[in-house]
């Protein structure tokens, strides 16, 4: 792999779900070799298939780099099921596992040993980067928050903490910009900038449905046409997952107070398994 790449020659992505597959896609498109890590062989194959589907759609839309094919990109994708097997020369590791701080800390701890020179990035949308860096070489850890769908969304939110050297933040900013992303930088704080504001609006929209103020369709149409949102807050909640939004709201309530208390309607829908697009039903039917 050429030393002239604007992104690391080798990147590891931990977790092959929707976000992890999208992150793998954009680094493959930028020229990196990508190692996708999952918990077992079946999940690794599912993750690889998700990356292949994403890259294939991009090829059909003419969105791959000039002269590149889906086969070219996928030829640089490998999988592992043991974090100890990650290549030691990996330059950047991005964990995209579920929003469980103990799980993320364990994953980052194992990765730090396997990849001694890698920058360690978390795709968390709300958890404390300072807490995730505890017990690790803090100068290697930061937040690198992508947005779904990763190949389409233009934003990356970089989250820095007191132990992160400015030159490392600048290096990762350059990598993100090389992916064609616009970067915002946020000091580590609960919910960062995007999740904190997005959840606040989303929860208020849910309260409006709960109170019978308007239907989900009309609330979303109001935000799209009145405020220029590309997607209304309730459809976005369905896309993110009602269970994920509930978990983030509970975390922000603990950190920032009652203004983030989840509405009863959100709790009830999660209890019924109405989780949004992934379950087929949320505030909308998918």
Backbone bond lengths (Angstrom), bond angles and torsions (degrees), N, CA, C in turn:
res aa  C-N    CA-C-N  psi(-1)  N-CA   C-N-CA  omega(-1)  CA-C   N-CA-C  phi
1 X - - - 1.475 - - 1.525 109.10 -
2 X 1.306 116.01 135.25 1.465 120.93 -174.17 1.509 112.47 -65.64
3 X 1.341 115.70 141.33 1.456 121.09 175.30 1.525 111.46 -72.15
4 X 1.355 116.85 -11.69 1.447 120.73 -177.19 1.523 113.04 -84.85
5 X 1.322 117.35 -1.84 1.453 120.01 177.93 1.523 110.11 -58.57
6 X 1.343 115.93 141.60 1.459 120.97 176.35 1.514 111.64 -82.09
7 X 1.329 116.79 -10.22 1.468 123.15 176.01 1.526 107.75 -115.21
8 X 1.337 118.23 164.04 1.467 118.69 179.71 1.534 110.91 -60.34
9 X 1.333 117.94 141.51 1.468 119.92 177.91 1.526 112.57 -57.72
10 X 1.359 116.65 -33.79 1.460 119.33 179.33 1.531 109.49 -132.85
11 X 1.323 114.75 129.82 1.458 122.34 179.57 1.517 108.19 -125.93
12 X 1.329 116.81 141.36 1.466 121.30 173.40 1.518 108.67 -113.57
13 X 1.316 115.52 138.23 1.456 122.34 176.16 1.524 107.37 -119.97
14 X 1.318 116.32 124.02 1.460 120.84 -177.49 1.523 108.06 -101.22
15 X 1.324 116.04 112.21 1.452 121.91 -177.47 1.512 110.61 107.71
16 X 1.333 116.42 118.22 1.460 120.85 -174.94 1.509 114.21 -104.88
17 X 1.349 117.38 27.98 1.454 120.52 176.22 1.517 111.15 -75.21
18 X 1.333 115.93 -162.17 1.465 120.63 -175.95 1.517 111.88 -56.26
19 X 1.343 116.98 -47.92 1.455 120.23 -178.09 1.522 111.09 -69.64
20 X 1.332 116.94 -46.55 1.457 120.19 -178.50 1.517 112.21 -60.67
21 X 1.330 116.77 -41.26 1.466 120.15 179.15 1.517 110.72 -64.61
22 X 1.338 116.85 -39.82 1.457 120.05 178.56 1.513 112.48 -66.40
23 X 1.330 116.66 -40.19 1.466 120.66 178.06 1.526 110.36 -64.29
24 X 1.341 116.02 -43.54 1.467 119.57 176.92 1.531 110.26 -58.03
25 X 1.315 116.80 -43.56 1.467 122.35 -179.43 1.528 111.17 -56.05
26 X 1.339 117.53 -50.53 1.470 118.67 -173.44 1.519 111.75 -69.02
27 X 1.334 118.48 -32.31 1.465 119.11 177.23 1.524 111.07 -73.76
28 X 1.329 117.82 -36.16 1.461 119.72 174.04 1.526 110.41 -60.64
29 X 1.339 116.30 -42.99 1.460 120.44 -179.38 1.525 111.67 -64.71
30 X 1.343 116.87 -28.57 1.465 121.22 179.92 1.522 112.36 -84.49
31 X 1.332 117.80 -7.21 1.457 120.69 175.05 1.507 116.57 112.26
32 X 1.332 118.36 -3.76 1.463 120.44 179.44 1.529 111.10 -74.81
33 X 1.331 115.31 152.42 1.456 121.22 161.53 1.527 106.07 -82.80
34 X 1.323 117.81 135.41 1.460 121.66 -174.71 1.518 110.07 -122.05
35 X 1.326 114.82 131.63 1.468 122.00 173.13 1.523 106.78 -107.28
36 X 1.322 116.44 121.78 1.461 122.00 178.97 1.523 108.34 -102.05
37 X 1.322 116.96 122.21 1.465 121.44 -178.05 1.518 110.00 -105.97
38 X 1.315 115.95 132.39 1.468 121.89 175.59 1.519 109.77 -135.71
39 X 1.349 115.21 172.10 1.461 120.50 -171.38 1.519 113.27 -74.37
40 X 1.329 118.07 -26.85 1.467 121.00 -179.45 1.519 109.01 -155.24
41 X 1.323 116.05 173.78 1.467 120.62 -173.70 1.521 111.94 -64.26
42 X 1.332 117.44 -38.64 1.468 119.96 -178.83 1.520 110.66 -64.10
43 X 1.336 116.48 -44.08 1.467 119.35 179.54 1.519 111.11 -69.07
44 X 1.316 116.32 -34.54 1.468 119.09 177.56 1.528 110.41 -63.23
45 X 1.320 116.81 -40.91 1.460 120.17 178.96 1.524 111.03 -67.73
46 X 1.340 116.46 -38.08 1.467 120.05 176.63 1.526 110.29 -63.67
47 X 1.343 116.16 -41.42 1.450 120.18 178.45 1.517 111.58 -63.93
48 X 1.326 116.06 -43.77 1.473 119.51 178.12 1.520 110.70 -60.93
49 X 1.330 116.67 -40.88 1.464 120.30 179.07 1.529 111.06 -63.72
50 X 1.341 116.48 -36.64 1.467 120.14 178.77 1.527 110.50 -65.63
51 X 1.336 116.89 -41.63 1.467 120.05 176.94 1.526 109.92 -63.45
52 X 1.339 116.05 -43.95 1.464 119.87 -179.29 1.527 111.14 -61.33
53 X 1.338 116.65 -40.24 1.464 120.05 179.54 1.522 110.66 -65.53
54 X 1.338 116.72 -41.82 1.457 121.00 -179.87 1.525 111.19 -64.51
55 X 1.321 116.51 -45.58 1.460 121.14 179.70 1.529 110.45 -65.86
56 X 1.331 116.14 -38.52 1.460 120.09 179.01 1.522 112.27 -62.97
57 X 1.330 116.57 -40.81 1.468 120.31 177.52 1.527 110.31 -64.17
58 X 1.328 115.80 -40.81 1.464 119.04 178.42 1.529 110.88 -62.19
59 X 1.326 116.76 -39.68 1.469 120.19 177.94 1.527 110.36 -63.25
60 X 1.336 116.81 -43.76 1.468 120.61 179.90 1.526 111.89 -61.34
61 X 1.319 117.11 -31.50 1.468 121.66 -179.06 1.528 112.65 -90.79
62 X 1.328 116.19 0.90 1.455 119.68 -178.97 1.514 113.40 71.60
63 X 1.343 117.03 30.63 1.460 121.53 -174.26 1.526 113.27 -104.86
64 X 1.317 118.81 8.03 1.463 119.98 175.71 1.534 109.67 -84.11
65 X 1.336 117.53 159.46 1.467 119.61 177.22 1.526 110.82 -55.99
66 X 1.312 116.10 149.15 1.462 120.79 -177.03 1.525 111.10 -55.66
67 X 1.316 115.42 128.98 1.457 121.50 178.05 1.519 114.69 84.72
68 X 1.328 118.25 -6.17 1.469 121.19 -178.09 1.520 110.18 -95.76
69 X 1.320 115.01 150.77 1.462 121.24 175.43 1.527 109.08 -119.37
70 X 1.322 115.29 164.44 1.459 119.70 176.11 1.526 110.53 -57.89
71 X 1.325 116.57 -39.37 1.469 120.02 179.43 1.519 111.42 -62.23
72 X 1.346 117.16 -37.86 1.463 120.42 177.87 1.530 110.39 -59.54
73 X 1.334 115.82 -48.74 1.462 120.04 -177.91 1.517 110.89 -64.14
74 X 1.333 116.82 -47.19 1.460 120.35 -175.41 1.522 111.56 -69.18
75 X 1.316 117.25 -19.85 1.463 120.36 175.05 1.521 112.83 -67.77
76 X 1.340 116.62 -16.51 1.467 121.11 177.66 1.525 112.63 -101.88
77 X 1.326 117.04 11.70 1.471 121.82 -179.94 1.521 110.02 -106.02
78 X 1.332 116.09 126.07 1.463 121.39 173.96 1.527 108.02 -127.43
79 X 1.326 115.82 166.63 1.468 120.60 179.89 1.524 110.42 -129.92
80 X 1.333 115.51 153.07 1.463 122.27 172.86 1.529 107.95 -137.93
81 X 1.321 115.67 156.76 1.465 120.45 177.88 1.526 111.68 -118.78
82 X 1.324 116.52 5.16 1.462 122.24 177.16 1.521 107.03 -134.88
83 X 1.331 116.80 121.10 1.462 119.77 -177.16 1.520 112.36 -61.33
84 X 1.315 117.27 -24.77 1.466 120.42 177.41 1.524 111.81 -65.49
85 X 1.348 116.88 -17.37 1.460 121.09 -179.10 1.524 113.24 -90.92
86 X 1.327 117.48 1.62 1.456 119.09 176.26 1.525 109.81 -63.28
87 X 1.319 118.36 139.71 1.471 120.27 -179.39 1.529 111.44 -61.11
88 X 1.320 116.55 135.05 1.463 121.33 -177.09 1.520 112.38 -65.33
89 X 1.344 117.74 -21.52 1.463 120.02 -177.74 1.533 112.95 -90.78
90 X 1.321 117.09 13.30 1.462 120.86 178.60 1.533 109.78 -62.14
91 X 1.335 116.54 131.99 1.464 119.97 -177.12 1.516 114.30 -90.35
92 X 1.329 116.04 -28.77 1.467 121.39 -177.79 1.513 108.63 -143.58
93 X 1.333 116.28 131.43 1.462 121.95 173.48 1.522 107.60 -119.50
94 X 1.337 115.91 129.19 1.462 121.15 177.15 1.520 107.85 -118.57
95 X 1.341 116.15 118.23 1.457 117.83 176.17 1.520 108.93 -90.30
96 X 1.348 114.70 133.43 1.464 122.06 179.08 1.523 109.10 -132.28
97 X 1.341 115.17 46.92 1.462 121.31 178.41 1.527 108.78 -90.27
98 X 1.346 118.66 169.92 1.465 120.53 -177.51 1.530 113.67 -55.02
99 X 1.352 115.56 158.11 1.463 122.68 -174.05 1.531 111.21 -75.74
100 X 1.312 115.50 67.27 1.465 123.94 178.67 1.523 105.92 -126.32
101 X 1.328 116.56 113.35 1.460 119.23 -170.87 1.525 112.02 -63.50
102 X 1.339 118.19 -36.60 1.466 120.12 179.25 1.524 110.59 -65.17
103 X 1.332 116.59 -41.40 1.463 120.92 178.20 1.524 110.46 -63.45
104 X 1.314 116.82 -45.62 1.458 119.98 -179.10 1.530 111.36 -64.58
105 X 1.327 117.53 -40.12 1.461 120.40 178.24 1.522 110.87 -63.39
106 X 1.325 116.91 -41.60 1.469 119.80 179.16 1.524 110.61 -64.01
107 X 1.325 116.11 -45.71 1.463 120.41 -179.87 1.528 110.86 -60.62
108 X 1.322 116.92 -47.87 1.465 119.85 -178.39 1.529 111.49 -64.91
109 X 1.332 116.85 -34.86 1.460 120.09 177.00 1.515 111.94 -62.93
110 X 1.337 116.98 -43.28 1.464 120.75 178.99 1.529 111.09 -68.08
111 X 1.308 115.72 -40.07 1.461 120.40 -179.51 1.524 111.14 -65.87
112 X 1.329 117.01 -38.76 1.462 120.67 -179.42 1.528 111.16 -58.82
113 X 1.337 116.77 -35.07 1.459 120.64 178.70 1.522 111.80 -76.14
114 X 1.323 116.54 -40.35 1.468 120.31 -176.31 1.525 112.30 -72.45
115 X 1.335 116.48 -32.07 1.470 121.96 -175.52 1.521 108.67 -124.79
116 X 1.328 117.97 79.24 1.473 121.36 -168.11 1.519 115.62 -65.29
117 X 1.330 118.02 -18.13 1.462 119.72 -178.07 1.531 112.88 -111.67
118 X 1.329 117.08 3.46 1.462 120.10 -174.20 1.523 112.29 -78.49
119 X 1.325 115.75 147.47 1.456 121.16 164.25 1.521 107.11 -74.01
120 X 1.328 116.50 135.36 1.465 121.89 -176.55 1.522 108.53 -108.20
121 X 1.321 116.61 112.22 1.458 121.52 -176.20 1.516 110.39 -116.02
122 X 1.325 115.51 141.66 1.465 121.58 174.82 1.514 109.27 -110.04
123 X 1.333 115.89 135.19 1.461 121.33 175.90 1.532 111.35 -88.39
124 X 1.335 117.58 14.58 1.459 119.70 179.94 1.529 111.30 -54.94
125 X 1.337 115.31 145.13 1.456 120.20 178.45 1.517 112.39 -97.48
126 X 1.358 117.50 -5.66 1.474 117.23 -175.93 1.516 115.10 -155.77
127 X 1.338 119.49 -20.22 1.460 120.71 -173.79 1.527 111.38 -74.91
128 X 1.326 115.80 151.11 1.456 122.06 -176.08 1.527 111.67 -65.60
129 X 1.318 116.21 122.40 1.462 120.80 175.89 1.524 109.90 -68.05
130 X 1.329 117.37 -35.21 1.465 120.97 177.60 1.522 110.33 -60.22
131 X 1.345 116.40 -43.00 1.467 120.30 178.66 1.523 111.00 -66.83
132 X 1.338 117.02 -41.09 1.458 120.19 179.15 1.525 111.38 -64.11
133 X 1.321 116.82 -30.88 1.475 120.78 -178.97 1.519 112.70 -79.84
134 X 1.336 117.68 -12.07 1.459 120.66 -179.02 1.517 111.88 -60.22
135 X 1.330 116.18 129.83 1.464 120.95 -179.09 1.519 113.52 83.27
136 X 1.332 117.45 -2.60 1.460 122.13 178.61 1.528 109.47 -113.21
137 X 1.318 117.54 169.01 1.471 118.62 169.29 1.531 108.18 -67.03
138 X 1.315 117.07 97.08 1.454 121.53 -171.99 1.511 114.30 -59.35
139 X 1.337 116.28 -25.15 1.455 119.60 -179.35 1.529 112.31 -70.43
140 X 1.341 116.80 -7.69 1.459 120.94 179.84 1.531 112.83 -103.30
141 X 1.332 117.97 -3.69 1.463 121.24 -169.07 1.533 111.37 -111.39
142 X 1.329 115.49 135.96 1.459 120.74 173.30 1.517 109.20 -155.14
143 X 1.329 116.48 171.16 1.453 121.32 174.58 1.520 109.65 -94.80
144 X 1.324 115.41 136.62 1.470 122.09 177.14 1.514 106.25 -132.94
145 X 1.337 115.07 86.38 1.463 122.34 -169.46 1.524 110.03 -92.52
146 X 1.345 115.59 109.16 1.464 122.19 175.85 1.527 109.35 -91.30
147 X 1.333 115.17 168.75 1.457 121.00 -177.80 1.529 109.84 -125.78
148 X 1.303 115.26 149.27 1.460 122.64 -172.34 1.536 110.72 -95.32
149 X 1.345 117.96 133.33 1.474 128.70 -2.74 1.535 110.90 -80.10
150 X 1.308 115.58 131.93 1.470 121.04 -171.09 1.528 113.24 -57.93
151 X 1.348 119.79 -42.70 1.467 117.84 -177.98 1.533 113.48 -65.70
152 X 1.335 117.50 -18.91 1.468 121.66 -175.83 1.523 112.28 -101.20
153 X 1.323 117.16 -42.35 1.463 120.96 -174.73 1.528 110.71 -69.58
154 X 1.325 115.23 136.25 1.470 120.77 -170.96 1.519 114.02 -86.48
155 X 1.326 118.10 -11.12 1.465 120.89 -168.94 1.527 112.91 -100.57
156 X 1.341 115.08 142.63 1.467 123.00 164.26 1.529 107.05 -130.14
157 X 1.317 116.65 128.08 1.459 122.81 178.70 1.530 108.18 -100.81
158 X 1.332 116.48 112.49 1.462 121.10 177.67 1.521 108.54 -92.99
159 X 1.327 115.90 128.30 1.468 121.54 -176.26 1.521 108.26 -114.06
160 X 1.341 115.67 119.61 1.459 120.07 -177.12 1.526 110.37 -111.77
161 X 1.321 115.15 156.79 1.459 121.85 179.22 1.523 108.52 -131.32
162 X 1.311 116.00 174.87 1.465 120.25 -171.24 1.527 112.99 -61.44
163 X 1.330 117.75 -27.52 1.457 120.15 -176.52 1.511 115.23 -88.33
164 X 1.331 118.21 2.62 1.462 121.30 -176.07 1.527 110.33 -93.51
165 X 1.327 118.22 121.04 1.465 119.72 178.38 1.524 111.56 -65.42
166 X 1.309 115.98 144.68 1.467 121.34 -178.08 1.524 111.37 -59.97
167 X 1.332 116.73 -36.25 1.464 118.63 -177.89 1.528 111.89 -68.39
168 X 1.346 116.71 -30.39 1.463 118.82 177.62 1.525 110.51 -72.65
169 X 1.323 116.43 -40.01 1.462 119.43 175.38 1.525 110.35 -59.64
170 X 1.321 116.59 -42.94 1.466 120.62 179.98 1.528 111.02 -63.72
171 X 1.334 117.08 -38.28 1.469 120.33 179.40 1.524 110.56 -63.51
172 X 1.338 116.43 -45.50 1.466 119.61 -178.65 1.528 110.29 -68.54
173 X 1.332 117.09 -35.67 1.464 119.82 175.12 1.529 109.84 -57.60
174 X 1.332 116.33 -43.17 1.456 120.09 178.67 1.514 112.35 -62.57
175 X 1.330 116.86 -40.20 1.466 120.00 177.22 1.526 110.90 -62.08
176 X 1.333 116.53 -45.21 1.468 119.96 -178.96 1.526 110.79 -64.19
177 X 1.323 117.17 -40.50 1.462 120.55 178.85 1.529 111.01 -66.60
178 X 1.338 116.49 -31.44 1.463 120.01 176.84 1.521 112.05 -67.29
179 X 1.324 116.99 -19.78 1.468 121.40 174.47 1.528 111.38 -80.00
180 X 1.328 116.68 -4.30 1.450 120.88 -176.65 1.520 113.05 87.79
181 X 1.342 117.05 16.73 1.460 121.26 -177.27 1.525 110.97 -95.90
182 X 1.319 114.60 153.19 1.460 121.60 168.34 1.521 107.10 -92.83
183 X 1.328 116.55 134.91 1.464 121.92 -173.04 1.522 110.44 -110.21
184 X 1.332 116.43 134.19 1.462 121.05 165.23 1.521 107.00 -115.96
185 X 1.337 116.02 147.42 1.462 121.60 -179.37 1.525 108.83 -113.88
186 X 1.331 115.54 131.70 1.460 121.86 -173.32 1.529 108.64 -133.29
187 X 1.321 115.72 134.60 1.464 119.53 173.41 1.526 109.50 -69.05
188 X 1.316 116.40 142.32 1.464 121.07 179.72 1.531 110.67 -56.12
189 X 1.310 115.86 118.39 1.459 123.04 178.17 1.522 106.83 -159.80
190 X 1.337 118.75 158.54 1.469 120.15 -174.06 1.529 112.62 -57.03
191 X 1.324 115.83 123.56 1.456 120.98 178.64 1.509 114.77 77.27
192 X 1.367 117.20 -1.61 1.464 121.91 -179.71 1.536 109.19 54.18
193 X 1.328 118.19 -138.18 1.474 119.52 177.86 1.523 110.76 -101.56
194 X 1.318 116.74 -48.25 1.462 120.19 -170.45 1.525 112.76 -73.68
195 X 1.330 117.47 -47.99 1.467 119.34 -178.29 1.525 111.03 -65.50
196 X 1.321 115.96 -38.99 1.465 119.65 -178.86 1.532 111.23 -60.29
197 X 1.332 116.58 -46.92 1.460 119.88 179.30 1.524 111.73 -73.82
198 X 1.323 116.68 -41.95 1.460 119.95 -178.70 1.517 112.63 -63.22
199 X 1.339 116.41 -41.99 1.457 119.92 179.25 1.528 110.36 -67.53
200 X 1.321 117.41 -39.93 1.467 119.93 -179.87 1.528 110.90 -58.44
201 X 1.327 117.12 -45.80 1.466 120.28 179.21 1.528 110.40 -68.46
202 X 1.325 116.73 -42.85 1.454 120.09 -179.42 1.523 112.76 -60.99
203 X 1.329 117.08 -42.67 1.462 120.20 179.47 1.525 111.10 -65.45
204 X 1.326 116.79 -39.29 1.467 119.40 178.50 1.526 110.85 -66.00
205 X 1.325 117.02 -37.37 1.466 120.26 176.30 1.526 110.88 -62.47
206 X 1.333 116.58 -40.15 1.467 120.25 178.16 1.530 110.28 -65.12
207 X 1.326 117.04 -41.28 1.469 119.95 177.17 1.529 111.06 -60.58
208 X 1.325 116.89 -37.23 1.467 120.52 179.45 1.528 110.77 -65.15
209 X 1.332 117.38 -39.40 1.468 120.51 175.10 1.525 109.55 -64.02
210 X 1.331 115.51 -45.37 1.467 121.95 -178.90 1.532 111.01 -58.51
211 X 1.322 116.77 -37.79 1.465 122.13 -177.76 1.525 112.93 -87.37
212 X 1.328 117.84 -1.41 1.453 120.78 179.68 1.515 114.08 74.09
213 X 1.327 117.32 22.32 1.468 120.61 -179.76 1.527 110.61 -65.93
214 X 1.318 116.72 -43.83 1.466 121.80 -179.18 1.527 108.02 -163.58
215 X 1.318 115.54 165.35 1.468 120.21 178.60 1.518 110.08 -77.84
216 X 1.324 117.99 159.79 1.472 119.91 175.43 1.532 112.21 -55.26
217 X 1.337 116.73 -40.12 1.457 119.65 -179.44 1.529 111.59 -62.00
218 X 1.336 116.23 -43.29 1.465 118.99 -176.90 1.529 111.98 -74.25
219 X 1.322 117.35 -34.87 1.468 119.55 175.97 1.524 109.78 -62.78
220 X 1.326 116.51 -47.10 1.460 119.88 -179.16 1.527 111.61 -65.10
221 X 1.326 117.11 -40.91 1.464 120.01 178.64 1.531 110.51 -62.47
222 X 1.316 116.33 -38.35 1.455 120.29 177.78 1.514 112.52 -61.16
223 X 1.315 116.93 -41.82 1.469 120.00 -179.37 1.524 111.79 -74.21
224 X 1.341 116.47 -33.17 1.466 118.61 178.86 1.529 111.26 -70.63
225 X 1.315 116.07 -48.95 1.462 118.94 -174.26 1.523 112.89 -85.99
226 X 1.335 116.45 -29.72 1.453 118.92 -178.78 1.513 114.10 -85.66
227 X 1.334 116.59 -30.37 1.466 120.63 -175.10 1.524 113.59 -122.78
228 X 1.319 116.59 0.46 1.459 119.46 175.18 1.515 115.24 76.68
229 X 1.341 117.37 17.41 1.461 119.04 176.03 1.528 108.85 -67.26
230 X 1.331 119.08 137.27 1.465 119.92 176.69 1.525 112.46 -69.35
231 X 1.317 116.35 -22.67 1.464 122.64 -179.49 1.516 107.58 -147.45
232 X 1.334 117.51 139.14 1.452 120.64 179.74 1.516 111.92 -68.49
233 X 1.350 118.42 160.51 1.462 121.60 -176.04 1.523 114.49 -65.48
234 X 1.330 118.20 -26.30 1.465 119.93 -178.82 1.523 111.11 -83.29
235 X 1.312 117.45 -38.58 1.464 118.81 173.63 1.532 110.00 -66.03
236 X 1.313 116.91 -36.11 1.458 119.98 176.06 1.527 110.79 -64.42
237 X 1.324 117.16 -39.41 1.466 120.15 175.86 1.517 110.63 -60.41
238 X 1.331 117.22 -41.17 1.464 120.65 176.48 1.523 111.23 -62.12
239 X 1.321 116.18 -39.60 1.462 120.03 -178.28 1.526 111.03 -69.00
240 X 1.327 117.08 -44.22 1.466 121.69 179.03 1.526 110.65 -66.18
241 X 1.320 116.45 -38.40 1.467 122.44 -174.89 1.513 109.92 111.73
242 X 1.332 116.80 124.02 1.461 119.67 -177.87 1.517 111.42 -63.43
243 X 1.345 117.33 -32.81 1.458 120.70 178.18 1.524 110.99 -67.50
244 X 1.341 116.35 -38.63 1.464 120.13 178.09 1.526 110.06 -66.75
245 X 1.328 116.20 -44.42 1.468 119.76 179.37 1.531 111.01 -63.16
246 X 1.326 117.52 -38.22 1.464 120.79 177.40 1.522 110.72 -63.37
247 X 1.331 116.98 -44.52 1.460 120.59 179.90 1.519 111.36 -61.20
248 X 1.338 116.77 -42.70 1.464 120.30 179.80 1.527 110.34 -66.14
249 X 1.344 116.56 -42.06 1.468 119.97 179.67 1.525 111.20 -62.16
250 X 1.328 116.80 -40.33 1.472 119.87 178.50 1.525 110.43 -64.67
251 X 1.329 116.30 -40.09 1.471 119.78 177.65 1.521 111.04 -63.48
252 X 1.330 117.33 -44.69 1.461 120.61 -179.44 1.528 111.54 -68.07
253 X 1.324 117.06 -31.38 1.470 119.86 176.04 1.520 110.19 -63.65
254 X 1.336 116.24 -43.55 1.468 119.89 178.51 1.525 111.05 -63.60
255 X 1.323 116.50 -36.75 1.473 120.62 -173.86 1.532 113.13 -87.25
256 X 1.341 117.23 -35.35 1.463 120.39 -168.54 1.524 114.28 -121.72
257 X 1.336 117.05 -10.54 1.454 117.73 175.10 1.518 114.65 112.24
258 X 1.329 114.14 -176.01 1.461 121.89 -168.04 1.522 114.42 -67.94
259 X 1.327 118.80 -14.92 1.458 118.29 -178.65 1.525 112.13 -65.33
260 X 1.338 117.60 -13.84 1.458 121.27 177.08 1.536 112.19 -105.34
261 X 1.329 118.53 13.92 1.465 121.24 179.10 1.524 110.00 -59.09
262 X 1.320 118.79 126.13 1.470 120.81 -177.87 1.522 111.53 -65.64
263 X 1.335 119.10 136.61 1.463 121.55 175.22 1.530 111.46 -63.45
264 X 1.313 116.17 151.91 1.463 121.22 178.44 1.526 110.72 -58.64
265 X 1.332 117.85 -37.33 1.461 120.96 -179.44 1.523 111.19 -59.40
266 X 1.325 117.83 -39.34 1.459 121.11 178.63 1.519 110.31 -65.07
267 X 1.321 117.12 -45.75 1.471 120.27 178.74 1.533 110.70 -61.10
268 X 1.338 116.69 -42.27 1.467 120.42 -177.65 1.522 111.31 -64.55
269 X 1.314 116.56 -41.80 1.470 119.39 -179.66 1.535 110.99 -65.63
270 X 1.323 116.74 -41.49 1.467 119.50 177.75 1.526 110.04 -63.14
271 X 1.332 117.36 -42.13 1.471 121.07 179.99 1.534 111.25 -61.94
272 X 1.346 116.81 -31.90 1.465 121.16 179.46 1.533 112.64 -84.67
273 X 1.320 117.01 -2.66 1.457 120.60 -179.35 1.520 113.65 82.54
274 X 1.327 116.51 13.57 1.466 120.50 176.82 1.527 108.02 -87.46
275 X 1.321 115.54 86.32 1.460 121.60 -169.15 1.521 113.31 -100.77
276 X 1.331 117.02 1.72 1.457 119.27 -178.97 1.509 111.70 107.59
277 X 1.330 115.92 -149.06 1.466 120.03 -174.20 1.517 112.50 -57.85
278 X 1.333 117.69 -38.43 1.466 119.25 -174.35 1.517 112.70 -67.75
279 X 1.344 117.97 -21.58 1.474 120.93 178.13 1.524 111.63 -105.09
280 X 1.342 117.35 -7.36 1.453 121.37 -179.04 1.519 114.45 92.71
281 X 1.316 117.37 -12.29 1.461 120.85 -179.33 1.507 110.40 -147.24
282 X 1.317 116.41 133.80 1.454 122.94 173.17 1.509 107.26 -147.43
283 X 1.325 117.07 -117.23 1.453 120.28 168.69 1.519 110.45 -80.89
284 X 1.337 115.91 -15.96 1.461 122.94 176.05 1.524 107.76 -130.22
285 X 1.348 115.92 162.55 1.447 121.92 174.19 1.521 108.48 -95.99
286 X 1.324 116.10 128.71 1.467 121.25 -176.04 1.526 110.28 -106.78
